Amino acid sequence: MCGGSGPGADVTARLIELHESGSRHSGLIQVTNTLPYSCKLSGPADVRTDGTGGSYTELTTGVLGTLRFITTREESMVINPGESLYHAVSWLSAPPTGSDADCTSGSRLVLARNEGKLFLTVPVKDGRFCAGIGSGSPQVMIGAQLSMKDQARAQLPTLPTR
């Protein structure tokens, strides 16, 4: 399994192709294996943001598209040395309905993978994550990991625009 976070981590993440339209932010998270050998990634759609004291705050996460997340070690997705995987991602930095109480603030998006043993973090601008259609609705939408950037990018138009 892939593991290790922070400087010198064996798997890195970065936000690429970020597009902004009003309070809607959409882009791709590129996850790259920097190890000299293959490793595996698995886990549910679990997105968080940084909180006070180095803790993480879970965001209400919605799954983008019809692909499912690989959640078991037995079905883990192999990422070879130097290869990347991509997740489409989108969030609102202002509530379209409801109040600011439906928003969570942070400076990073954090993907929790491999049963919470690997945290992939990417800095974000306008680090407010607001419910799309009111209390309890997703604060962030994320697509399952894909090996082709174009496949992940193609998921972005399917995002809700509210």
N, C-alpha and C positions, 0 to 999 in steps of 0.2 A: 504494500500500500504506500501511496505517497504520504509524506508527512513532513513536519517541520515548517515553522512560520518565521516571519521576521527577516532581518538582513541575512543574506546568504542562504535563504530558503531553497529547498530543492524544487519547489513548484512556485511559480510567480504568477501574478495576475495584474492586468492593467486594463483601464477603460479606454477603448478606441472608438473612433467614428461617432463621437458624441454629437447629437443633433438636439437643438433646443427650439421649441415653438411655444412661446408664452411660458407657462409654468411646466410644460411637458418636456421631459428629458428622456432621450432614447439613445441607445448605443449598443456596443458589443463589449463584453468582458472577454479578454483573451487570456487563457490559462496555458502556461508553457512549462514543460518539464525540462529542468536544467541539469538533471542527473545524467550520469553516463550510462544508465540502464533504464529499462521500462519500469513504470509503476502504475498503480490503479487508482481510479477515483470513483467514489460512489456517494450516495446520500440523497435525502429528499430535498425539495425546494425550500431551503432554510437560508434566509437572508436576514442579516442583522446590521446594526450600525454601532459605532463606538459610543460608549456612554461614559459616565463619570468614573474615575478611578480605574481605568483600564478594562472595565467590564463591557459586555456587549448587550445591546437591547434588541430583542427579536422584533422584526417588522412583520406585519401581516402580509404574507407573500401569496401571490397568485401565480399560477402556472400559465405560461404563454403557449398557445398552440395545442396540438393534440399529442405530441410526443410525451412519453412518461420519463420521469427521472429514474435512474438506476439506483436502487436503494440498498441492495445487498452486496456483500463482498463477492459472492459467487458470480454475480452478473457484472461486476465492476468493469468500467471502461478503461482499457489499457491506453496509456499515453506514453509513446516511445521517446527516447532521448531527442531533445531539440524540437519535438512536435508541439503543436498548440491545439487546444480545443476552444470553442467559442460559445458564449451564452448571449442571447439577445436580452436586453434589460430596459425597463422603462419605469419612470416614477413621476409624480407631480410634486412640485415644490410649494404649491399653494392649494388650499382646498377649493374644489369647484362648487361643493355644497357643504353644508355643515359648518363647523368652526375650526379654529386652530387647535382645538382639543383633539381633533382627528389626525394631527401631525406629530411626527417624532423628528427631533433634530440630531444631527451627527455630521461628522466630516468625512466619513468613509462608508462604503458599502462593503459588507463582509459576507462572503460565501462560506458557510460551514459545510465541510465535506468530511468523508471518512469517519462517520460516527462522532463528529465533533473533535477529531484529533488534528484536523487541518483547517486553518482559517485563512482564506485568501482575501486580502483587503485591497481595495482600490479607493484612492481619494476621489471625492466628488465636490463639484461646485454647487452652490445652493443646496447644501446638505439638509434639506427638510424633505421628509417623506410623508405625503398626505394621502389619506384614504380617497380613492377615486370617486366613490358614489356614497359617501357618508360613513358613519361609524361602523366598524367591523369589516368594511370592504378592503381589498388589498391596498397596501401602501407602496408596494413595489411589485412589478410583474417580471418574471424571469422565464426564459426558455430553457429547455433541457440542453445539455452540452452536445455540441455537434462538431465533427471534425473539419467541416468545410465552412469557411467564413461566409461564403455566399448563401449557404443554407440558413445560417443563423440570421444574416441580414434580411433574408426573405421573410422571416417571422415578424419583423418590425411593423410592416403595414397592417398586420392583423391586430395590433394593440387597440384597446378602446381609446377614443379621442375625447372623452368627456373630461 
